Amino acid sequence: MIDIVNPNEDFDAVQFSKQARNRIAEIGTRGLIPFIVGGTGLYIKALLHGLFQSKPVDPQIRNRLRQEAEENGSGFLFERLKKMDPAAAGRIQPNDSYRIIRALETIESSGKTISEHHQNHGFADDPFNALKIGLQMDRQNLYQRIDNRVHLMIEAGLVAEVTKLLEMGYTAELKSMQSIGYRHVVGLLAGSLPWGECLRTLKRDTRRFAKRQFTWFGADQAISWQNPGQVKDIIHLVGKFIGY
């Protein structure tokens, strides 16, 4: 599931879950065992345990919220969300207009917060027998690897990639262009973020994302945590799980 949507197409955890489940089923028909490698905790949870199915949102509500975001900035709506659904606001970045609007439109359409919907649903859908392996290492070593990765991304052509996307007409306001790395380079190209500050904030925000991943996955008691160097132990876990 690499390169499956265009940068200007909406894509969320529900769509990911549906498509990934189809791929898993197809892989299973070939007698193979799929590996899910990532990433974003909510997407993995949605894949393994489902998400609540909300009623279609009134387009007028969504369009109004989008207009408010364009006129006042995503931070304006984020402050509203913090008052209406603090739990959701704690999981969403202030500049993530897509998820902020999604949370607010859910409240206006259903009368319940998206956090309440998640709690009521309980992620009860459980179609898979899954082995969860998490990789952990010393925090300082991880952060050093993140810093090194940022430089590797730059060397591999991140600035040229973002430049090309902007030239193709994909605007900086798109959800995809607000992701880590892309929004930093957009700021650099727009002249609002000097080179040194671009690198500093890109490293900082990636470390913060890693910290949130630790918090999310740390609450999952089903994960077997391993050091990346424990290859034999990991192979043994997998072999035991699949019956080899």
N, C-alpha and C positions, 0 to 999 in steps of 0.2 A: 504494500500500500504506500508506495512512494510515487509522487507526481500523479496524483489521482484527481486533483481539482485545480482550477485556475486561481490565481491570487485574489480575484475579485468575487469568488463564489463563497457563499456562506457555508460553513462546515462546522458542526458541533459534535458533542459527545454522542448524541442520539444517532446521528448519521454515521459516525465512526463505528459505533456498536453494530449497527445493521450491516454495514459493508464488511466489517471485520468478521462477523459471524458467518457471513456468506463465504468468505475466503477460507475460514477455518473448516467449514463443512466440505468445501471443495478439496482442500488438502487431505481431509480425512478419507474421502472417497478414493484417494490414491494410496491409502495405507501409510500415510506419513503423519508425523506428529508436529503440529505447528508450534513455533516459538513466538511469543509476543514480547517484543523488545522495546522498551520505552521507560519512562517518559512522563507523561502527564497522568497524575493519579486518578483524576475523575474519569478520564477516558478509559483507563484500564478497569476501573470499578464499574463503569457503565457496560463495558464489554462482558465482564464476568458475572455481573449481578443485575444489570438492567437499570433503567431510569424511569421516573414517572412519566406517563404520557399525558401531556397537557392538551387542553382544547385549543383549537386554532385561535391565534391572537387577532383581535380586530386590527386591520391594517392602519386604521386611523390613529390608534394608540401608538403603534410602532413608528409611524411617520412623524407624529407630533414629538415623540421623544427624540427621534433622530434630528429633527429640526432644532430642538432645544440644545442638543449636544453640539450642533454646528454653530449655533449662535452664541452659546455660553461656555462651551468646552465640556469635556467629559467630567472634569472635576466638579462642576456644578451639579450634575446628576449624581455623582458619587456621594456628595454630601447629603443629598436627599436619601440615597440608599442606606447610608450609615444610620439614619434615623428610623427608616422603615424596616430594614432587615440587617441589623448589625452583623449577624453571623455570616450572611452572604458577602457583605462588604469586607469582612475579614479575610475572605478567600480571593477577592478580586482586586486587581491593581487599579489605582485611580485613573489611569489612562486607557483602560480596557473598555472602551465605549460599547463594544458589542455585548459583553457579558453584563455590564451595568444596565443597558437598555433591556436585555433579556430578563434580568431580575425585576426591574421596575414594571415592565409590561405584564409579567406574571402576576404581580400584586394587583395591578389595575384590572386585569382580565378575570382573575379568579377570586380575588379577595383574600388570598393566602400568600404568604411569602414563599419564595422558591425553597427556602430552608425548611419550611413546614411541609412542603410537598415531598422533599427528599426524606424527611423524618417519617412521614406517614407511609411512604413507599417502602422504606427500610432496605432498599436494595435486595429485595427478597427473591428475585429471579435468579436461579442458580443452575444453569444448564450444563456447566462444565466441571470436570474433575481436573483441577489445575494444581500444578506445583509452582509455588512462588519462591523465587530466589532473588534476594537483594544483595547488591555489592556495597560494602562499606570499607572505608579506610580512614586513616588519621585525617582530621579535618584540615589541618594546615597543608598536608600533602595534596589533598583534594583541591584546595583553593589554589595551590601553585599550579596544578595541572589545568585548572580552569583558566588561569592567567596565560599559561602557555598556549592553550587551545585558542584563545582570542587572537593571539598573534598568528597562529597557523591559519585561522579563518581569513584574516586580512591578507596573508601571503597567498592564500588559495584563490583570492579574487572576490571577496565579499563586496568591496566598494564598487567594482565593475559590475557585479551582479545587480546591486541595488540601482545603480545608474541606469542599467539597461531596462529594468522593470519600470522605472519612472519614465524613461523615454518611450516605453510601450503604452503609457497612459494609465498605469496603475498608480493611484494617488496615495499620498502619505497617510490619509485618513482610513484606509482600508484596514480591517482587522489583521490581515496577514502582514501588512507593513508596519504594524504596531508591535510586532513580536520582538523578542530580545535579539539584538544585533541589527535587524532591519531598521528599527526606529532610530537607533543611534547613528547609523550611517546616513539616514535621511536627514537628521539634524546636522551632520557634518556637511553634507552636500548643500543644504539650505543656508549654511553659513551661521547657524545659531549655536553650533557646537564645535569648538576648536578641536584640532586633532588630538591633543593630549587629553582633553576632557572627554572626547568620544571614547577613547580607549579606557580611561579610568572608569567611566560610568558603565561601559559595557561589561567590564570585569566585575564591577560591584554588583550590577543587577543580575549577572549570571550566578554569582555566589549567593545572592539572596534567593534566587530561584532554587538553587541546590539546598539551601537551608529549609525552604518550604517543603521540598520533596522529602527531606529527612523527617520533618514533622508529620506529613501525611502518611508516608509509608511506615513510619515508626509506630503508628497506632494500629497497624495491621498485624495481628498476632499470628497469622498464617504464613508470614514471610520467614524463610530461613536465611539468616544473614551470614554472608561469607565474605572473606577477603578476596580480592581479585587473584591473589597468588595461590589460593586454595583450589587449584584446578582439579586435583585428584578427588578431593572431598566433594566438589560440585558434580563431577562425573559419577561418583558413587551415589549421590542423592538422586540424580536423574535416572541412573540405571535401576535403582531400587524402586523408583516411582513407576517406571514403565515395565518392571518385571524382568529385567535382564540380570 
